[in-house]
Amino acid sequence: MRKPKGDWTDLFLAFRMLLDPRKLWLAFEGIVLSVVLVGLLLALFASLHSLTGAPATSLVTPDALEGQAPAGGAAAAQEPDVVEAVRAGRLGDAVRATRAFAVGLVAKAAEEFQAVCARRGQGPLEKVMALWSCQALMTLVALGLLVAFVLLFVWSYYGAAIMRLAGIEYALGDRIELRSAKAYTRRKHQSFYGPPLGLAIAVFLIAALTTLMGLLVWNVLVVFLAFVGLLAIGVGASIVRDRTRSAAKGLAACAVGFCVLVAVLALIVAMGWRVPYVGEVVLGLLSPLALVGGFVAVVLLVWLVFGLPLMAGTVATSDVGAFDAWSRSFHYLFMHPWRYAAYALVGLAHGAACLAFVYFVRLGLEGVAFLPLSTGAILLGGQACEPLLTWFLILDHILLDLVFLAFVAGYLFTSQSIAYMLLRHRADGTPLSEVHLEPRDRERLVPPTPPPQT
């Protein structure tokens, strides 16, 4: 590899650095594990819908939202059952049923969202409540959050290890051992997934507080009593625990107080007690806080989406924690946005060209190897061997797809590692060769300084 110049042309080194079996193997492991875990999540959700008698095609439809009877009852009865397919050992049918569930869930969620948005004469709060009642949409949101967490957890290990390898190779022009990169990533795993997860939790809390503010319009008396009651439960449980010197009795008092509070609030709702106009006035006075909270949530989302590679690059090249990952990514993203955008565009353009070449090689390999193989086997062996050969060809086709996805994932992490070090060099003046090395790596890569001659 040529010596880095310290400018945007160094991004063209990403694909050459990716042609390293260790990086490609890490990316391949991450792709396979991600596909397996996401597939298991989809199968789990499909099984739960089958066990509860609510398959994907019988989820809430736009007709049901408008008060009409859902159509397609016969089609829903014929939907493949994931649980039955697994019990019978028909894995192919289970995979097809899981895929049908995923496609049906996305289609129903889109229909529900369009139906709610198309309603006229409803305020924003009413539309939000209608969206909350959409079964398919909420199921898709829950599934999406779980998938996002799984992918974050998986690639905080494999992607971070790739960035560790690429960062040291770019900085020093030498390579560390694969087991050293894995050991460092395991030691810093929490620092890799912690910062983006913290930002996501902050966005969720802001959204939850804004939603609680919206409940003031529904019944300000219930919201006020719930707030006061929770404070009273916390204080009472602390007093019981201190006087009895028993954490179990304090927890029991907390549980009893919570049950009493829920019963009182349910009674108020059942009796229809509410204070008119007060909730609207209070919410109107607090609406500027909602605007501020929305602005903060948008900034955090932008930071989370575009600053995620910078957080990973910070931890991969420096022995730091979550706070430094937050501070550096925020500084580089919002203080140097145009430079960061330029690096990202150059990396994407170069990656698109290189990965297009890889994909054409993959198509050529499939055409040159698989087509003569399948044709010759069918001609020589007859139709008896065709089903078994078809399964092997399908597995080979999936393997080629996984290898191509490994190239895509590996290039993204390698390119982002170079972009981070260039941005760090331009923003802070940090030398490109400055990178954290573990003691074992330092002994191997950095020659010892000879003693001064007397």
N, C-alpha and C positions, 0 to 999 in steps of 0.2 A: 504494500500500500504506500502511495506517495505521501510525503510529509504534508500535514494540513497547512493551508494558507491562512486560515482564520477568517475567511469570508464565506459568502453564500455558495460559492462553488464547491465547498467541502461537502455540501449535501449530496453531490453526485457520487460520493464515496459510499453511500448507504448500501446500495445494491451489491457492490463489491465486498463490503464487509459482511453482508448477509450470507454470501456464499461460503459459509462456515458450517460444517456439519453439526457443531454443538448448538449454534443458534437455531438452525432449522429443526434439530431434534427437540429442543425446548418448545419451539412454536408448535411442532406436531403434537407433542404431549399435551400442551394446553388446549389445542383445538379438539383433540379426541376427548379429553376430560370434560370440556365445555359441552360438546355435543351429547355425551352420555348423561351428564347431570341435567341439562335442559330437557333432554328426552324423558328422563325419569320424572322430572317435575310435570311435564305435559301429561305423561301417563298417569301420574298420581291424581292430577286434577280431573282427567277423563274418567278414571276409576271412581272418584268421589261422586261425580255427576251420575255415573251409571248406578252406583249403590244407592244414591238418594232418589233415583227415579227421575232425574232431571238431565237427560242427555243434551248435547249442545244444540241439536235442532229443535228442542222444545223449550229453549230459554225464552225469556220475555221478548216479544216481538213488538214492532211499532203498532200493529193492530191491537195488541193487548194493552199498549200504553194508551190508546184512544178508547179503550173500553170494548173492543170487538173481539170476537173469538179468534184465536190463532188458527192459521191454516196449516195444512201439511201434517195432519195427525197420523195418516198412514205412513208417510215417509219417516216420521219420528219413530214409529214402532219398528221399522226395518233398519234402523241405524245400528252398525256393528257395535258390539259390547266388548270393551277392553277387558273387563274382569273375566267374562266367559272365555274369551280367546286365550288369556293367560292360563286359566285353569285347564283348558283343553290342550295346552302346549302348542298352540298355533301362534308362534311369535310373529309371523308375517301378517296375520290378521290383526294382531294387537298393534303392530306398527301402523297399519293402514287405518285402524280405528282411532289411534291417537292423532294421526295426521288429519283425519276427518273432523275430529273434535276441535283441533286448533284452527282449522279453516272455518268451521262453523262458528266458533266462538268469536273470531275476528269479524266475520260478516254480520253476526247478530249485534255485536257491540257497535259497529258502524251504523247499522240501521237504527238502533236505539238512540244513538247520539244525534243522528239526522232528524229523527222523529221529534225529539225534545226541542232541538234548536228551531224546528219548523213551526212550533206552536206559536200562536199569536195571542196577545192579550195577557201575557204572563210577565211578571217582573223577574229580575235576576235571581232573587232569593227563591222564588217558586221553581224556576228552571234548575237551580242547583239542587233543590230537594227532589225534583223529578229525576235528575241524573243519579242521585244517591239510590233511588229505587230501581234503577236498571240493573237487573241481575247479571246479564252478560257483560255489561260494561264494567261493573265493579269486580267481577271475576277476572276479567282481563287486566284490570289495574293491579289487583293483588298478585296475579301471576307474573305480570311485568316487573313488579317490585322484587319478587323473589328471584326471578331470572337475573335482574340487574345486580342484586347482592351476590348471587353465586358467581357471575362473571367477574365482578369486582374482586371477590376473594380468590378466584383461580388465577386471574391475570396479575394480581398483586404479587404472585409468586413467579409464574413463568415469564410474564412480560417484564417484571423487574429484573429477573436474572438475565434476560436478553439485553436490557438496557445497561446492566452492570458490565457485561462482556463488551458491549459496543462502546461504552464510555471509556473504559480503560484502554481498549484497542485504539480508539481515536486519539486519546490524550498521549499515550506513551508509545504507540506504534508496536506494541507487543500484546500478547494474549495471556490471560490467566487461565488456570485450570477450571473445568466445568464444576467440579465439586466445590471449589472455593467460591464461585459465584452462587451456587445453590446454598452453601452454608451461610453466606452473608445475607442472602434474601430471606432464609428462614429466621435468622437472628433479627432482621429488621422488618419482618412481615407486617407486624402491627403498624409500623410507621409508614408502610406503603398503602394499606387500605384504610388506615385511621383518618387521615386528613379529608379525603373525599367523602367518607362515610359521615364524618362530623358535619361537613357542609350540607349534606343531604338531610341529616337530622335537624339542622337549624332551619332549613327551608320548610320541613314538615311542621316544626313547632310554630313557625310564623303563620303558616296556613291554618293550623289548628286554633291558634289564638284569634285569628280573623274570623274563623267559623264560629267560635264561641261568642265573639262580639255580635255576629249576626243573629244569634239566638235571643238577644235582648228584644228583638221585635216580636219573636214568638211568644215569650212570657218572661218579662223582666223579673217578676216575683220569684219564679222557679230558679232563674239564673242567680239571683241575689241569695236566695236561701241555700242553693247548692254551694256557692262560694263560701258563705259564712259557715255552713255545716261542715264542709271539708276542713276549714281552719279549726273549728271546734273539736272535730274528731282527732286531728293531729295533736292539739293541746291536751285533750283528755287522755289519749293513749300515752302521751309522755308522762303525765301526772301519775297514771296508774302504774306505769313501769317503774317510776322513781320510788313511789311509796311501797310497792310490793317487792321491788328489786327482782322482778321476773319479766323477762322479755316475752314469754308466752302469754302472760296475763295482759300485757300491754297490747299484743297483737290481737288477742281475743276481744279486748275492749274496742279496738279499732274496727274489727269485723262487725261487732254488734252495732256500733255507732253508724257504720256505713249502711247496714241493713235498715236501721231506723230512718236514716235520711232518705234512702230510696223509697221506703214506704210512705213517708210524709210527702215527698215530691210527687209520687204516683197518685196519692189522694188529692193533692191540689190540682193536678192535671185532670183527674176524673171528675172533680167537682166543677171544673171550668173556671176556677178563680184566676183572674189576671187583672193587672192594673192597666187601664187603657191609656194610650198616648205617651206614657212615660218611657217605654222602651224605644219608641220612634225618636223622641227628643234626645235621649241619652245616646242612642246610636248615631244620630246626626251630629251631636257634639264630638263624638269620638271618631267620626269618619276621617278627619285628617290623620289620625294615628293609623287607620287602615291603609291610607295612601302611602304613608311612610313605610309601613310594614311591607306593602307590595313592592315598593322600590327596592327595599333591602333584599327581598326574596328574589327579585329579578337579577340584582347584582350578584347574589350568591349563586344563582343558577348559571349565569355566564361564567363566573369564576370556576364553578364545578366542572362545566362541560369543556371549556377551553384551557383551563389551568391544570387539568388532571395530568397531562404529560409532564408539565413543569414540576408538579409535586413529586411524581415518580422519579424524574431526572435528578431532583435535588437529593433525595434519599439514596439513589443508586450511586451517585458520585461523591457524596459527602456523608460522613458518619454523624447525621443529625436526626432530630426527631420531628414530630408533627408540627411544632410551632415554626421551625425554620422552613419546613415545606410550605406552610401557609404564607409566611411572610415573603419568601422569595418568589413564589408563584404569583402572589398578588402584585408585587412590585414589577416583575417582568411583564405580566399580562396587561396591567392598566397603565404603567408608565411607558412601555414600549410596544403598544399594540400593533402599529404598522410594521415594525420590523418583524415581530412575531408572525403577523399575517403573511408577510413576504416569504419568510422561511417556510411556513406551512404550504403556501401555494407552490413554491419551487419543489418542495419535497413531494407533494401530491402529483405534480406534472411529471417529474422524473419517475416516480413510482408507477404511475399509470402506464408509461411507455415500457418500463422494464417488466411489469407484471403482465402486460399484454403479450409481450414476447414469451413469457413463461406459459401463459395460457395457450398460445398457438403451439408451443412445443408439446403441451399436454394433449391437445387435440390431435396433433400429428402422431404422437405415440399411441394414442388410442386407435387411430385409423390404421396405422402400419402394423401394429401388433395384434389387436383384438379381432379385427375383421378377417384376416386370413386364418387366424387360429380357429375362430368359430366356424367359418365356412368349411375348412378342411376337416374338422372334427365331425361336423354333421354329415359330410359326404362319405367319410370313412366309417363312422360308427352308426349311422342311421339316426332315426328319430328317438331311439331309446335313451341315448346319452344326452339329448338336447336339454331336458329340464335341469339335470345336475350341472351341466356346463354353463347354463344360463345363470345359475346361482353364483358360480365362481366368477363369471364375467361381471356380474353386478357388484360383487365384492371388490373386484379390481377397479371398477369404475368409481366406487366410493373411495377407495384408497387414493386414486389420482385426485379426486376432488379434495380430500383432506390434505394431501401434499400441497396442492395449489393454495388452499387456505392457510397452510403453514407459511408459505412464501409471503402471502399478504400480511399476516399478523407479524411475522418477523421483520418485514420491511418497515411497517409502521413504527414498531418500537425502536428499531435501529435508527431510522430517520429522525424520530423525535429525540433520541439521545444526542445526536449531533446538533440538532436545532437548539436544544437546551444549553449545550456547552458554548455554542456560538453566541447565543443571547446573553449568557452569563459573562462571556468575554467582552461583549460590546457594552453591556449595561454597567458592570462593576469593575471592568478592567482586570478580571481574574485571568491569569495565564491559562492557556488551553491545556497545558501539561499538569495542572494542579488537579489531582484526583485522589480520593482516599484509598489507601491500600491496607489490607489486613497484614499483620506481621509476617505471615507465611508468604504472601504475595510480594511484600517488600524485599524479603530476603532473596527471592528468585529473580525479580525484575530489576531492582536497584542494586548496582554493584556496591560493595562496601568502600568507604572512603579510605584511601591508603594513609597510614600515619605520616605526619610531617617528618621530613628528613632533617637530622641535626648535623 
